[in-house]
Amino acid sequence: MADMDRLSLNGIRQKGRTKGLSIENQPWGYVIRSGNRPPLGMLIGQLAGYFFGVSFVTAGLGLLLLPGLFPTDEFGPMRIGAATLFGAGATYLLWFSSRGIKVDVEINTAEQAIREVIQNRVGPATVIGHYAFSDIGGVYLETAAGAAPAQLVLGCRGQMILVAEGSTDQLTLLREQLSKDLMGPMGLNLARRPEATRNRANRLQGRAA
C-alpha cells in the first residue's frame, strides 16, 4: 500500500498530538517521527562544537590576514601550519554541530524496506539502518514501570529496532498498522494478541539470563 490507512493515520495523529509523535505520509509510504526531546548532553556538545568551530575559523583567518602577529618572515611556514590546524579543527567541529540528533523511521511500502534516518541540519540525511520487510519477525509494544514511556520496537534478526516512544494508547494503533504493512493480515492478528505487549524489564532480564 502506498499510504497508511486514512482512519489509522487520523487516529494516531489525534492521540499523538500532545505527545510529539507524528506520522507523515509520503508517495512511497510514510515516516514515523517520535518527537522525543534530544539528549541534553548531545545538544550541549553541539553548541560547544559550534562555538569552538567559529573560534577556530577566526583564529585561523587571523593568523593568515594579520602578519603583524609574527615579527619576521621566518615564522611564515609556522603561521601557515598553525592556520591549517585551526582550519581542520574548525571543519570537524562545524560538521559535528550540523549533524542531526533525532532518528526518523521510514516505512517504504513501495520497496518493502525500512530505513532509520537522521535528518541533519545541513546537508543530506544520514541513513544508519536499512532492513527488508522480510527480515522483521514481529512488532512489539513494550511497557515499563513508573513514568517511563512505552516503546514500539521491531524484532529483526535477533535485534530490536526502536520505532517510537509514547503512551500505550497512541502506540497501539501504530503497532497494528505496522504489523499489517510489514507482515500482512497474519501480522495484524499477532499484534492484537495480549502477548504482543511485553514488559521491558522482563525482556532485559531474559537477555541477561
C-alpha contacts under 8 A as a table, 3 or more apart, distances in Angstrom:
res1	aa1	res2	aa2	distance
1	M	4	M	7.30
1	M	29	G	7.44
1	M	109	T	6.04
1	M	110	A	7.23
1	M	181	D	7.55
2	A	26	Q	7.82
2	A	27	P	6.21
2	A	28	W	5.52
2	A	29	G	5.05
2	A	109	T	6.08
2	A	110	A	6.45
3	D	6	R	7.92
3	D	25	N	6.16
3	D	26	Q	6.94
3	D	27	P	7.07
3	D	28	W	7.34
3	D	29	G	5.07
3	D	30	Y	6.52
3	D	109	T	7.95
4	M	8	S	7.01
4	M	9	L	6.20
4	M	25	N	7.12
4	M	29	G	7.11
4	M	30	Y	6.99
4	M	177	Q	7.43
5	D	8	S	5.31
5	D	9	L	6.12
5	D	177	Q	7.87
6	R	9	L	5.07
6	R	10	N	6.14
7	L	10	N	5.29
7	L	11	G	6.21
8	S	11	G	5.07
8	S	12	I	6.17
8	S	173	L	6.58
8	S	174	L	7.61
8	S	177	Q	7.06
9	L	12	I	5.23
9	L	13	R	6.16
9	L	23	I	7.10
10	N	13	R	5.11
10	N	14	Q	6.11
11	G	14	Q	5.16
11	G	15	K	6.25
11	G	173	L	7.33
12	I	15	K	5.24
12	I	16	G	5.83
12	I	22	S	7.70
12	I	23	I	7.58
12	I	170	Q	6.00
12	I	171	L	7.75
12	I	173	L	6.36
12	I	174	L	6.68
13	R	16	G	5.12
13	R	17	R	5.73
13	R	21	L	7.50
13	R	22	S	6.21
13	R	23	I	6.92
14	Q	17	R	5.47
15	K	18	T	7.28
15	K	19	K	7.71
15	K	169	D	7.48
15	K	170	Q	5.21
16	G	19	K	4.91
16	G	20	G	5.89
16	G	21	L	4.85
16	G	22	S	6.54
16	G	170	Q	6.01
17	R	20	G	6.00
17	R	21	L	6.76
17	R	22	S	7.43
19	K	35	G	7.54
19	K	166	G	6.69
19	K	167	S	7.99
20	G	34	S	6.39
20	G	35	G	4.38
20	G	36	N	6.59
21	L	32	I	7.58
21	L	33	R	5.88
21	L	34	S	4.53
21	L	35	G	5.14
21	L	36	N	7.81
21	L	164	A	7.59
21	L	165	E	7.94
21	L	166	G	7.39
22	S	32	I	6.16
22	S	33	R	5.22
22	S	34	S	6.42
22	S	35	G	7.02
23	I	30	Y	6.74
23	I	31	V	5.69
23	I	32	I	4.86
23	I	33	R	6.27
24	E	30	Y	5.43
24	E	31	V	5.08
24	E	32	I	6.67
24	E	33	R	7.96
25	N	29	G	6.16
25	N	30	Y	4.29
25	N	31	V	6.48
26	Q	29	G	5.03
26	Q	30	Y	4.99
26	Q	31	V	7.28
27	P	30	Y	7.81
28	W	108	N	5.56
28	W	109	T	6.15
28	W	110	A	5.33
28	W	111	E	7.87
29	G	106	E	7.66
29	G	107	I	5.69
29	G	108	N	4.77
29	G	109	T	5.12
29	G	110	A	6.76
30	Y	106	E	6.09
30	Y	107	I	5.45
30	Y	108	N	6.75
31	V	104	D	6.77
31	V	105	V	5.76
31	V	106	E	4.46
31	V	107	I	6.10
32	I	104	D	5.86
32	I	105	V	5.14
32	I	106	E	6.32
32	I	107	I	7.80
32	I	163	V	7.44
32	I	164	A	7.55
33	R	103	V	7.50
33	R	104	D	5.11
33	R	105	V	6.78
33	R	164	A	7.36
34	S	104	D	7.20
34	S	163	V	7.46
34	S	164	A	4.89
34	S	165	E	6.27
34	S	166	G	7.93
35	G	102	K	7.98
36	N	102	K	7.79
36	N	165	E	7.49
38	P	42	M	7.34
38	P	43	L	7.21
38	P	101	I	6.31
38	P	102	K	6.38
39	P	42	M	5.41
39	P	43	L	6.55
40	L	43	L	5.13
40	L	44	I	6.23
41	G	44	I	5.18
41	G	45	G	6.11
42	M	45	G	4.98
42	M	46	Q	6.18
42	M	101	I	7.74
43	L	46	Q	5.20
43	L	47	L	6.21
44	I	47	L	5.12
44	I	48	A	6.09
45	G	48	A	5.11
45	G	49	G	6.04
45	G	97	S	7.89
46	Q	49	G	4.86
46	Q	50	Y	6.13
46	Q	96	F	6.63
46	Q	97	S	4.40
46	Q	98	S	7.76
47	L	50	Y	5.14
47	L	51	F	6.24
47	L	97	S	6.64
48	A	51	F	5.09
48	A	52	F	6.15
49	G	52	F	5.32
49	G	53	G	5.80
49	G	93	L	4.90
49	G	94	L	6.43
49	G	96	F	6.82
49	G	97	S	5.65
50	Y	53	G	5.00
50	Y	54	V	6.19
50	Y	93	L	6.26
50	Y	94	L	5.44
50	Y	97	S	5.46
51	F	54	V	5.42
51	F	55	S	6.25
52	F	55	S	4.80
52	F	56	F	6.02
52	F	90	A	7.29
52	F	93	L	7.13
53	G	56	F	5.12
53	G	57	V	6.30
53	G	89	G	6.97
53	G	90	A	4.18
53	G	91	T	7.04
53	G	92	Y	7.76
53	G	93	L	5.05
53	G	94	L	5.38
54	V	57	V	5.06
54	V	58	T	6.25
54	V	90	A	6.72
54	V	94	L	7.63
55	S	58	T	5.12
55	S	59	A	6.16
55	S	90	A	7.81
56	F	59	A	4.99
56	F	60	G	6.01
56	F	86	F	5.17
56	F	87	G	6.64
56	F	89	G	6.90
56	F	90	A	5.26
57	V	60	G	5.18
57	V	61	L	6.16
57	V	86	F	6.63
57	V	87	G	6.09
57	V	90	A	5.83
58	T	61	L	5.27
58	T	62	G	6.04
59	A	62	G	5.00
59	A	63	L	6.31
59	A	83	A	7.47
59	A	86	F	6.96
60	G	63	L	5.23
60	G	64	L	6.51
60	G	82	A	7.30
60	G	83	A	4.31
60	G	84	T	7.17
60	G	86	F	5.35
60	G	87	G	6.14
61	L	64	L	5.15
61	L	65	L	5.86
61	L	83	A	7.10
62	G	65	L	5.27
62	G	66	L	5.46
63	L	66	L	5.72
63	L	67	P	6.75
63	L	69	L	7.30
63	L	79	R	6.12
63	L	80	I	7.59
63	L	82	A	7.70
63	L	83	A	6.05
64	L	67	P	6.57
64	L	79	R	7.06
64	L	80	I	6.96
64	L	83	A	6.79
66	L	69	L	6.06
67	P	70	F	5.85
68	G	71	P	6.43
70	F	73	D	7.52
70	F	75	F	6.46
71	P	75	F	7.82
72	T	75	F	6.17
72	T	76	G	7.84
73	D	76	G	5.19
74	E	77	P	7.33
75	F	78	M	5.15
75	F	79	R	6.03
76	G	79	R	5.06
76	G	80	I	6.28
77	P	80	I	5.14
77	P	81	G	6.07
78	M	81	G	5.03
78	M	82	A	6.06
79	R	82	A	5.19
79	R	83	A	6.12
80	I	83	A	5.09
80	I	84	T	6.13
81	G	84	T	5.08
81	G	85	L	6.35
82	A	85	L	5.14
82	A	86	F	6.26
83	A	86	F	5.08
83	A	87	G	6.06
84	T	87	G	4.96
84	T	88	A	6.15
85	L	88	A	5.13
85	L	89	G	6.17
86	F	89	G	5.15
86	F	90	A	6.01
87	G	90	A	5.04
87	G	91	T	6.11
88	A	91	T	5.16
88	A	92	Y	6.45
89	G	92	Y	5.36
89	G	93	L	6.20
90	A	93	L	5.17
90	A	94	L	5.95
91	T	94	L	5.39
91	T	95	W	6.06
92	Y	95	W	5.07
92	Y	96	F	6.11
93	L	96	F	5.06
93	L	97	S	6.21
94	L	97	S	5.09
94	L	98	S	6.28
95	W	98	S	5.23
95	W	99	R	6.69
96	F	99	R	5.53
98	S	120	N	6.41
98	S	121	R	5.21
98	S	122	V	5.60
99	R	119	Q	7.78
99	R	120	N	4.70
99	R	121	R	5.90
99	R	122	V	7.06
100	G	118	I	5.76
100	G	119	Q	5.38
100	G	120	N	3.97
100	G	121	R	5.77
101	I	118	I	6.66
101	I	119	Q	7.71
101	I	120	N	7.62
102	K	118	I	6.02
102	K	119	Q	7.25
103	V	116	E	6.38
103	V	117	V	5.52
103	V	118	I	4.79
103	V	119	Q	7.33
104	D	116	E	5.84
104	D	117	V	5.17
104	D	118	I	6.19
104	D	119	Q	7.59
105	V	114	I	7.00
105	V	115	R	5.77
105	V	116	E	4.77
105	V	117	V	6.27
105	V	163	V	6.34
106	E	114	I	5.63
106	E	115	R	5.07
106	E	116	E	6.42
106	E	117	V	7.30
107	I	112	Q	7.86
107	I	113	A	6.41
107	I	114	I	4.88
107	I	115	R	6.82
108	N	111	E	5.62
108	N	112	Q	5.73
108	N	113	A	5.20
108	N	114	I	5.96
108	N	115	R	7.87
109	T	112	Q	4.78
109	T	113	A	6.67
109	T	181	D	7.32
110	A	113	A	7.94
112	Q	132	A	6.07
112	Q	133	F	5.41
112	Q	182	L	7.85
113	A	130	H	7.09
113	A	131	Y	5.65
113	A	132	A	4.39
113	A	133	F	5.43
114	I	129	G	7.98
114	I	130	H	5.72
114	I	131	Y	5.07
114	I	132	A	6.16
114	I	133	F	6.94
115	R	127	V	6.81
115	R	128	I	7.58
115	R	129	G	5.49
115	R	130	H	4.55
115	R	131	Y	6.45
116	E	127	V	5.89
116	E	128	I	5.56
116	E	129	G	4.80
116	E	130	H	6.50
117	V	125	A	6.51
117	V	126	T	5.61
117	V	127	V	4.52
117	V	128	I	5.93
117	V	129	G	7.22
118	I	125	A	5.65
118	I	126	T	5.13
118	I	127	V	6.46
118	I	128	I	7.40
119	Q	124	P	7.32
119	Q	125	A	4.65
119	Q	126	T	6.61
120	N	123	G	6.31
120	N	124	P	6.62
120	N	125	A	5.53
120	N	126	T	7.19
127	V	130	H	7.47
131	Y	135	D	6.60
131	Y	136	I	7.94
132	A	135	D	5.38
132	A	136	I	7.26
133	F	136	I	5.56
133	F	182	L	5.53
133	F	183	M	7.51
134	S	137	G	7.81
134	S	182	L	7.79
134	S	183	M	8.00
135	D	156	C	5.61
135	D	157	R	6.47
136	I	139	V	7.89
136	I	154	L	6.64
136	I	155	G	5.70
136	I	156	C	4.67
136	I	157	R	7.23
136	I	182	L	7.35
136	I	183	M	7.99
137	G	154	L	7.45
137	G	155	G	5.23
137	G	156	C	5.76
137	G	157	R	7.32
138	G	154	L	5.84
138	G	155	G	5.09
138	G	156	C	7.60
138	G	179	S	7.42
138	G	187	G	7.48
139	V	152	L	7.28
139	V	153	V	6.00
139	V	154	L	4.70
139	V	155	G	6.33
139	V	175	R	6.40
139	V	178	L	7.24
139	V	179	S	6.09
139	V	191	A	6.80
139	V	196	A	7.41
140	Y	152	L	5.80
140	Y	153	V	5.34
140	Y	154	L	6.24
140	Y	155	G	7.54
140	Y	175	R	7.19
140	Y	191	A	7.42
140	Y	196	A	5.37
140	Y	197	T	5.94
140	Y	198	R	7.05
141	L	150	A	6.91
141	L	151	Q	5.77
141	L	152	L	4.63
141	L	153	V	6.45
141	L	168	T	7.66
141	L	171	L	7.36
141	L	172	T	7.39
141	L	175	R	7.16
141	L	196	A	6.44
141	L	197	T	4.66
141	L	198	R	6.20
142	E	150	A	5.64
142	E	151	Q	5.13
142	E	152	L	6.31
142	E	153	V	7.49
142	E	197	T	5.59
142	E	198	R	4.68
142	E	199	N	5.30
142	E	200	R	5.30
143	T	149	P	7.16
143	T	150	A	4.55
143	T	151	Q	6.51
143	T	168	T	7.55
143	T	197	T	7.19
143	T	198	R	6.22
143	T	199	N	4.91
143	T	200	R	5.60
144	A	147	A	7.89
144	A	148	A	5.94
144	A	149	P	6.92
144	A	150	A	6.27
144	A	199	N	5.97
144	A	200	R	5.52
144	A	201	A	6.68
145	A	148	A	6.55
149	P	165	E	5.96
149	P	166	G	5.11
149	P	167	S	5.98
150	A	165	E	5.60
150	A	166	G	5.40
150	A	167	S	5.69
150	A	168	T	5.87
150	A	171	L	7.91
151	Q	162	L	7.06
151	Q	163	V	7.52
151	Q	164	A	5.93
151	Q	165	E	4.52
151	Q	166	G	6.61
151	Q	171	L	7.86
152	L	162	L	6.21
152	L	163	V	5.49
152	L	164	A	5.33
152	L	165	E	6.27
152	L	171	L	6.64
152	L	175	R	7.01
153	V	160	M	6.02
153	V	161	I	5.25
153	V	162	L	4.52
153	V	163	V	5.39
153	V	164	A	7.34
154	L	160	M	5.55
154	L	161	I	4.99
154	L	162	L	6.63
154	L	163	V	7.14
155	G	158	G	6.71
155	G	159	Q	5.95
155	G	160	M	4.92
155	G	161	I	6.56
156	C	159	Q	5.32
156	C	160	M	6.18
156	C	161	I	7.16
164	A	171	L	7.79
165	E	171	L	7.65
166	G	170	Q	6.85
166	G	171	L	6.58
167	S	170	Q	5.56
167	S	171	L	6.32
168	T	171	L	5.27
168	T	172	T	6.04
169	D	172	T	5.38
169	D	173	L	7.34
170	Q	173	L	6.16
170	Q	174	L	7.10
171	L	174	L	5.07
171	L	175	R	6.00
172	T	175	R	5.07
172	T	176	E	6.36
173	L	176	E	5.27
173	L	177	Q	6.28
174	L	177	Q	5.05
174	L	178	L	6.07
175	R	178	L	5.18
175	R	179	S	6.04
175	R	191	A	6.80
176	E	179	S	5.10
176	E	180	K	6.17
176	E	188	L	5.64
176	E	191	A	5.80
176	E	192	R	7.14
177	Q	180	K	5.18
177	Q	181	D	6.21
177	Q	188	L	7.48
178	L	181	D	5.07
178	L	182	L	5.83
179	S	182	L	5.31
179	S	183	M	5.56
179	S	184	G	6.75
179	S	185	P	7.99
179	S	187	G	4.71
179	S	188	L	4.98
179	S	190	L	7.88
179	S	191	A	6.32
180	K	183	M	5.61
180	K	184	G	4.48
180	K	185	P	5.68
180	K	186	M	7.60
180	K	187	G	5.56
180	K	188	L	4.77
181	D	184	G	5.70
182	L	187	G	7.29
183	M	186	M	6.38
183	M	187	G	4.62
183	M	188	L	7.41
184	G	187	G	5.38
184	G	188	L	6.56
185	P	188	L	5.05
185	P	189	N	6.35
186	M	189	N	5.22
186	M	190	L	6.33
187	G	190	L	5.04
187	G	191	A	6.13
188	L	191	A	5.10
188	L	192	R	6.49
189	N	192	R	5.35
189	N	193	R	6.82
190	L	193	R	5.41
190	L	196	A	6.89
191	A	196	A	5.55
192	R	196	A	6.97
193	R	196	A	5.63
193	R	197	T	7.99
194	P	197	T	5.96
195	E	198	R	6.38
198	R	202	N	7.70
198	R	203	R	7.57
199	N	202	N	5.39
199	N	203	R	6.54
200	R	203	R	5.16
200	R	204	L	6.31
201	A	204	L	5.17
201	A	205	Q	6.19
202	N	205	Q	5.06
202	N	206	G	6.13
203	R	206	G	5.00
203	R	207	R	6.33
204	L	207	R	5.14
204	L	208	A	6.29
205	Q	208	A	5.08
205	Q	209	A	6.26
206	G	209	A	5.17
